[in-house]
Amino acid sequence: MKVENPFDRKLQASKTMPEHFRNASIELTDTLDVCWAAAQAVFESGANPEHAIALLPMFMARADEKEKELLAQFGRKKGDGA
């Protein structure tokens, strides 16, 4: 993602956006950016945005599973909040 981009400009312009919405937007955009980099690493010049989009749900499922494993180490469940 370029340093100057529409997403960051939108975040700057949206001063009243709720913090949880802002954080979710940033996390999703960062995750999609990582998926795009992964697609480029694997498919090189043949990579296209659809590859990144296809990776996104797999990445999220894997991240959720890893989070559950970490929480289990501390005897918690997702959503416990403590």
C-alpha positions as CSV (number, residue, x, y, z in Angstrom):
1,M,0.0,0.0,0.0
2,K,1.3,3.4,-0.9
3,V,2.1,5.9,1.9
4,E,-0.3,8.4,0.3
5,N,-3.6,6.5,-0.3
6,P,-7.4,7.0,-0.3
7,F,-7.8,4.9,2.9
8,D,-5.6,7.0,5.1
9,R,-7.1,10.2,3.6
10,K,-10.6,8.9,4.5
11,L,-9.5,8.1,8.1
12,Q,-8.0,11.6,8.5
13,A,-11.2,13.2,7.1
14,S,-13.5,11.1,9.3
15,K,-12.7,12.6,12.7
16,T,-16.1,11.5,14.2
17,M,-15.8,7.9,13.2
18,P,-16.3,5.7,16.3
19,E,-13.0,4.3,17.6
20,H,-14.1,0.6,17.3
21,F,-15.1,1.2,13.6
22,R,-11.8,3.0,12.9
23,N,-9.8,0.1,14.5
24,A,-11.7,-2.5,12.6
25,S,-11.1,-0.7,9.3
26,I,-7.4,-0.4,10.0
27,E,-7.1,-4.1,11.0
28,L,-9.0,-5.3,7.9
29,T,-7.0,-3.1,5.6
30,D,-3.7,-4.2,7.1
31,T,-4.8,-7.8,6.9
32,L,-5.8,-7.5,3.2
33,D,-2.5,-5.8,2.5
34,V,-0.7,-8.8,4.0
35,C,-2.8,-11.1,1.9
36,W,-1.9,-9.1,-1.2
37,A,1.8,-9.4,-0.3
38,A,1.4,-13.2,0.2
39,A,-0.3,-13.5,-3.2
40,Q,2.5,-11.6,-4.8
41,A,5.1,-13.8,-3.1
42,V,3.5,-17.0,-4.3
43,F,2.2,-15.9,-7.8
44,E,4.8,-13.2,-8.5
45,S,3.8,-11.2,-11.6
46,G,0.7,-13.5,-12.0
47,A,-0.8,-12.2,-8.8
48,N,-4.1,-10.4,-8.9
49,P,-6.4,-8.9,-6.3
50,E,-8.7,-11.9,-6.4
51,H,-5.9,-14.0,-5.0
52,A,-5.6,-11.7,-2.0
53,I,-9.4,-11.7,-1.5
54,A,-9.4,-15.5,-1.7
55,L,-6.7,-15.7,1.0
56,L,-8.5,-13.3,3.3
57,P,-11.0,-15.7,4.8
58,M,-8.4,-18.4,5.2
59,F,-6.1,-16.0,7.0
60,M,-8.9,-14.8,9.3
61,A,-9.8,-18.4,10.2
62,R,-6.2,-19.2,10.9
63,A,-5.8,-16.1,13.0
64,D,-9.0,-16.9,15.0
65,E,-7.7,-20.5,15.6
66,K,-4.4,-19.1,16.9
67,E,-6.2,-16.7,19.1
68,K,-8.3,-19.5,20.6
69,E,-5.1,-21.5,21.2
70,L,-3.5,-18.6,23.0
71,L,-6.6,-18.0,25.1
72,A,-6.8,-21.6,26.0
73,Q,-3.3,-21.4,27.5
74,F,-4.7,-19.0,30.0
75,G,-7.9,-20.8,30.6
76,R,-10.1,-18.2,28.8
77,K,-12.6,-18.2,26.1
78,K,-13.0,-15.7,23.2
79,G,-15.1,-12.9,24.4
80,D,-14.4,-13.3,28.2
81,G,-13.0,-9.8,28.3
82,A,-10.6,-10.3,31.2
